[in-house]
Amino acid sequence: MSDKLTSISPARAAQELAKLSAAHKNGELNKNEYEHKFARMVTELRERQIAGTRPEIMAALEPLRLEGVVTPVEWDRFVSQLGLA
């Protein structure tokens, strides 16, 4: 039995970031809940890793920034904490 966790697809990582951002914008999460969930998401993505090359990962994430799905602050924080900046 392997201890290695299954990596996450770039599309799934983008979906989770968009979902969290929407919940925050819609007032479903207070600041503390948002911070906790954001940190937990980043930790899980670091542990499981995002599948694919950096260009593949960025291709899945970039529309979130370009379309305004995530704020510039969220974008910068997400890509820098995952070492994609």
C-alpha positions in Angstrom: 0.0 0.0 0.0 1.4 3.4 -1.0 1.4 6.4 1.3 1.5 8.7 -1.7 -1.6 10.8 -2.1 -3.3 11.2 -5.5 -2.4 14.4 -7.2 -5.1 16.9 -8.0 -5.9 18.0 -11.5 -5.2 21.6 -12.4 -9.0 22.0 -13.3 -9.9 20.8 -9.8 -7.5 23.2 -8.1 -9.1 26.0 -10.2 -12.6 24.8 -9.3 -11.8 24.8 -5.5 -10.2 28.3 -5.6 -13.2 29.6 -7.5 -15.7 28.0 -5.1 -13.9 29.4 -2.0 -13.6 32.9 -3.6 -17.4 32.8 -4.4 -18.3 31.7 -0.9 -16.3 34.6 0.5 -17.7 37.2 -1.9 -21.3 36.0 -1.2 -20.8 36.4 2.5 -21.1 32.7 3.2 -17.8 32.7 5.1 -16.6 35.2 7.7 -13.0 36.4 7.5 -11.8 33.7 10.0 -13.6 30.9 8.2 -12.3 32.1 4.8 -8.7 32.3 6.1 -8.9 28.8 7.6 -10.4 27.3 4.5 -7.9 29.1 2.2 -4.9 27.9 4.3 -6.3 24.3 4.5 -6.8 24.3 0.7 -3.2 25.5 0.0 -1.8 22.9 2.5 -3.8 20.1 0.8 -2.6 21.2 -2.6 1.0 21.3 -1.4 0.7 17.8 0.1 -1.1 16.2 -2.8 0.5 18.3 -5.5 -1.2 19.6 -8.6 -0.7 17.3 -11.5 0.9 18.6 -14.7 3.6 21.1 -15.6 3.6 24.7 -14.5 2.3 25.9 -17.9 -0.6 23.4 -17.7 -1.4 24.4 -14.1 -1.3 28.1 -15.0 -3.5 27.6 -18.1 -6.2 26.2 -15.8 -5.8 28.9 -13.2 -5.3 32.0 -15.4 -8.9 32.3 -16.5 -9.9 32.8 -12.9 -7.7 35.9 -12.7 -8.5 37.2 -16.2 -12.3 36.9 -15.7 -12.3 38.4 -12.2 -13.4 35.2 -10.6 -10.7 35.7 -7.9 -9.5 39.0 -6.6 -5.9 40.1 -7.4 -5.0 39.5 -3.7 -6.4 36.0 -3.8 -4.6 35.3 -7.0 -1.2 36.6 -5.8 -1.5 34.7 -2.5 -2.6 31.5 -4.1 0.1 31.3 -6.8 2.9 32.5 -4.5 2.0 30.1 -1.7 2.0 27.2 -4.2 5.3 28.3 -5.7 3.8 29.2 -9.1 4.6 32.9 -9.1 
